[in-house]
Amino acid sequence: MSSVIKNKVEILLKRIDLILNDFENFDKPILNDKGDIIIRNKITRRTKKENSVLANVFKQIIADDIKKNRV
């Protein structure tokens, strides 16, 4: 990107950030490699740890169930 375009993108991101300051549910806007502006919702995100714990619980339940059926 040229320096003029980068400067305009930075100004746009700063203005969006100012608007988002009125809303506590959103993270700061970021620019991805395709040039899209991404604004993520803080509330709906889950951590990978939460997902892995749930997956591990189901794996254990299934493993216990298989052991019961073999006996």
Z-matrix of the N, CA and C atoms (Angstrom, degrees):
N
C 1 1.445
C 2 1.529 1 109.17
N 3 1.283 2 114.47 1 147.69
C 4 1.460 3 118.15 2 176.38
C 5 1.525 4 109.55 3 -76.30
N 6 1.319 5 115.14 4 163.26
C 7 1.465 6 119.18 5 -177.28
C 8 1.525 7 111.80 6 -66.21
N 9 1.341 8 117.48 7 -29.95
C 10 1.465 9 120.62 8 178.88
C 11 1.525 10 110.27 9 -67.02
N 12 1.320 11 116.01 10 -43.64
C 13 1.469 12 120.59 11 179.92
C 14 1.529 13 110.09 12 -67.17
N 15 1.336 14 117.12 13 -43.04
C 16 1.468 15 120.18 14 178.41
C 17 1.524 16 110.90 15 -59.36
N 18 1.319 17 116.10 16 -41.07
C 19 1.457 18 120.90 17 179.89
C 20 1.530 19 110.63 18 -63.48
N 21 1.329 20 116.58 19 -43.63
C 22 1.474 21 120.12 20 179.11
C 23 1.519 22 111.76 21 -65.68
N 24 1.325 23 116.61 22 -37.92
C 25 1.467 24 120.61 23 178.30
C 26 1.531 25 109.86 24 -65.23
N 27 1.325 26 116.76 25 -42.20
C 28 1.467 27 119.96 26 178.21
C 29 1.523 28 111.37 27 -62.55
N 30 1.326 29 116.97 28 -41.04
C 31 1.469 30 120.89 29 177.93
C 32 1.526 31 109.91 30 -63.83
N 33 1.329 32 117.02 31 -42.78
C 34 1.463 33 121.18 32 178.81
C 35 1.524 34 110.98 33 -61.76
N 36 1.335 35 117.00 34 -44.92
C 37 1.467 36 120.41 35 179.29
C 38 1.530 37 111.34 36 -63.23
N 39 1.323 38 117.41 37 -38.33
C 40 1.469 39 120.36 38 177.84
C 41 1.522 40 111.36 39 -65.20
N 42 1.334 41 116.36 40 -40.06
C 43 1.470 42 118.98 41 179.07
C 44 1.523 43 111.49 42 -68.18
N 45 1.312 44 116.38 43 -40.47
C 46 1.468 45 119.67 44 176.56
C 47 1.518 46 109.71 45 -62.23
N 48 1.322 47 116.54 46 -41.45
C 49 1.461 48 121.07 47 178.94
C 50 1.528 49 110.98 48 -61.47
N 51 1.322 50 117.44 49 -39.37
C 52 1.469 51 120.63 50 176.98
C 53 1.527 52 111.27 51 -62.00
N 54 1.310 53 116.75 52 -40.66
C 55 1.469 54 120.64 53 177.82
C 56 1.522 55 110.31 54 -65.78
N 57 1.345 56 116.28 55 -42.60
C 58 1.464 57 120.16 56 -177.89
C 59 1.522 58 113.08 57 -69.22
N 60 1.317 59 117.78 58 -16.58
C 61 1.465 60 120.10 59 176.89
C 62 1.533 61 111.48 60 -63.06
N 63 1.321 62 117.11 61 -23.92
C 64 1.470 63 121.07 62 177.37
C 65 1.524 64 112.03 63 -76.41
N 66 1.321 65 117.03 64 -14.49
C 67 1.459 66 122.54 65 -178.34
C 68 1.524 67 108.75 66 -119.33
N 69 1.318 68 117.00 67 121.26
C 70 1.457 69 119.45 68 -177.09
C 71 1.523 70 113.03 69 -85.30
N 72 1.327 71 118.94 70 -4.54
C 73 1.461 72 121.85 71 -176.21
C 74 1.525 73 113.87 72 -85.51
N 75 1.332 74 118.72 73 -2.80
C 76 1.454 75 120.46 74 -172.74
C 77 1.522 76 112.49 75 -121.28
N 78 1.336 77 114.79 76 144.19
C 79 1.463 78 121.67 77 174.14
C 80 1.521 79 109.85 78 -79.24
N 81 1.324 80 115.41 79 173.64
C 82 1.458 81 120.16 80 176.60
C 83 1.527 82 109.68 81 -66.70
N 84 1.318 83 118.04 82 146.46
C 85 1.467 84 119.97 83 178.17
C 86 1.520 85 110.46 84 -70.34
N 87 1.327 86 115.47 85 143.15
C 88 1.463 87 120.38 86 176.47
C 89 1.528 88 108.58 87 -128.13
N 90 1.299 89 115.92 88 157.65
C 91 1.456 90 122.70 89 179.53
C 92 1.521 91 107.64 90 -108.51
N 93 1.341 92 117.37 91 121.27
C 94 1.459 93 118.90 92 179.44
C 95 1.535 94 110.28 93 -85.66
N 96 1.324 95 116.34 94 -179.94
C 97 1.466 96 120.64 95 -174.97
C 98 1.526 97 113.38 96 -69.81
N 99 1.322 98 117.83 97 -15.76
C 100 1.463 99 121.07 98 178.08
C 101 1.526 100 111.84 99 -89.97
N 102 1.319 101 117.19 100 -5.80
C 103 1.453 102 121.52 101 -179.33
C 104 1.517 103 114.01 102 93.65
N 105 1.330 104 117.06 103 8.07
C 106 1.458 105 121.10 104 178.63
C 107 1.527 106 109.82 105 -84.13
N 108 1.309 107 115.74 106 143.58
C 109 1.460 108 120.95 107 175.38
C 110 1.525 109 107.47 108 -92.61
N 111 1.326 110 116.02 109 123.07
C 112 1.459 111 122.22 110 -176.77
C 113 1.530 112 108.36 111 -108.40
N 114 1.340 113 115.49 112 126.40
C 115 1.463 114 121.88 113 175.23
C 116 1.531 115 105.84 114 -122.01
N 117 1.313 116 116.10 115 112.31
C 118 1.461 117 120.36 116 -176.28
C 119 1.511 118 111.01 117 -96.25
N 120 1.330 119 114.22 118 146.03
C 121 1.451 120 122.12 119 176.61
C 122 1.523 121 108.45 120 -86.41
N 123 1.316 122 118.00 121 127.30
C 124 1.463 123 121.91 122 -178.24
C 125 1.517 124 112.20 123 -68.60
N 126 1.307 125 117.13 124 -33.61
C 127 1.467 126 121.23 125 -171.58
C 128 1.524 127 112.59 126 -72.84
N 129 1.318 128 118.61 127 -41.14
C 130 1.452 129 120.80 128 -171.55
C 131 1.519 130 114.16 129 -83.46
N 132 1.330 131 118.08 130 -8.96
C 133 1.456 132 119.29 131 -179.16
C 134 1.518 133 110.97 132 -76.59
N 135 1.311 134 115.80 133 140.28
C 136 1.451 135 121.71 134 174.18
C 137 1.517 136 107.88 135 -116.27
N 138 1.289 137 115.54 136 149.27
C 139 1.452 138 118.17 137 177.68
C 140 1.520 139 109.66 138 -80.59
N 141 1.298 140 115.90 139 157.09
C 142 1.464 141 120.49 140 178.36
C 143 1.517 142 110.54 141 -64.87
N 144 1.322 143 116.45 142 -31.31
C 145 1.453 144 120.22 143 -179.59
C 146 1.522 145 110.67 144 -63.55
N 147 1.335 146 118.17 145 -42.14
C 148 1.460 147 121.66 146 178.57
C 149 1.525 148 110.24 147 -61.75
N 150 1.325 149 117.06 148 -42.42
C 151 1.452 150 120.79 149 -179.92
C 152 1.518 151 111.20 150 -66.10
N 153 1.323 152 117.96 151 -40.51
C 154 1.456 153 120.30 152 -178.29
C 155 1.525 154 111.35 153 -69.98
N 156 1.326 155 117.96 154 -34.42
C 157 1.461 156 121.02 155 177.85
C 158 1.524 157 109.60 156 -63.39
N 159 1.316 158 116.87 157 -44.89
C 160 1.459 159 120.50 158 178.73
C 161 1.528 160 111.01 159 -63.36
N 162 1.313 161 117.64 160 -42.09
C 163 1.460 162 121.20 161 178.54
C 164 1.519 163 110.56 162 -63.34
N 165 1.325 164 117.08 163 -40.41
C 166 1.467 165 120.50 164 179.68
C 167 1.519 166 111.67 165 -65.89
N 168 1.314 167 117.35 166 -36.44
C 169 1.468 168 120.82 167 177.67
C 170 1.532 169 110.02 168 -62.42
N 171 1.331 170 116.65 169 -46.50
C 172 1.461 171 119.43 170 179.53
C 173 1.524 172 111.64 171 -66.08
N 174 1.319 173 118.24 172 -36.85
C 175 1.466 174 120.78 173 176.66
C 176 1.511 175 110.68 174 -60.88
N 177 1.332 176 115.88 175 -42.48
C 178 1.466 177 120.15 176 -179.78
C 179 1.528 178 111.16 177 -66.42
N 180 1.308 179 117.34 178 -41.52
C 181 1.470 180 121.06 179 178.20
C 182 1.524 181 110.65 180 -61.26
N 183 1.315 182 116.59 181 -44.74
C 184 1.465 183 121.16 182 179.86
C 185 1.520 184 110.36 183 -65.05
N 186 1.333 185 116.99 184 -43.03
C 187 1.465 186 120.42 185 179.65
C 188 1.524 187 110.84 186 -62.50
N 189 1.327 188 117.63 187 -42.62
C 190 1.467 189 121.59 188 178.14
C 191 1.524 190 111.52 189 -64.42
N 192 1.328 191 116.44 190 -38.79
C 193 1.457 192 121.33 191 179.55
C 194 1.526 193 111.03 192 -65.77
N 195 1.314 194 117.14 193 -39.49
C 196 1.470 195 120.67 194 179.28
C 197 1.508 196 109.58 195 -66.32
N 198 1.332 197 118.66 196 -39.93
C 199 1.460 198 121.82 197 179.03
C 200 1.527 199 110.60 198 -63.78
N 201 1.323 200 118.99 199 -38.84
C 202 1.457 201 123.19 200 179.20
C 203 1.515 202 111.14 201 -65.36
N 204 1.321 203 117.43 202 -38.12
C 205 1.457 204 121.18 203 -178.37
C 206 1.525 205 112.08 204 -72.41
N 207 1.315 206 119.21 205 -23.87
C 208 1.465 207 121.47 206 -179.97
C 209 1.511 208 111.95 207 -79.57
N 210 1.302 209 118.00 208 -24.60
C 211 1.475 210 120.77 209 -176.06
C 212 1.480 211 111.21 210 -82.35
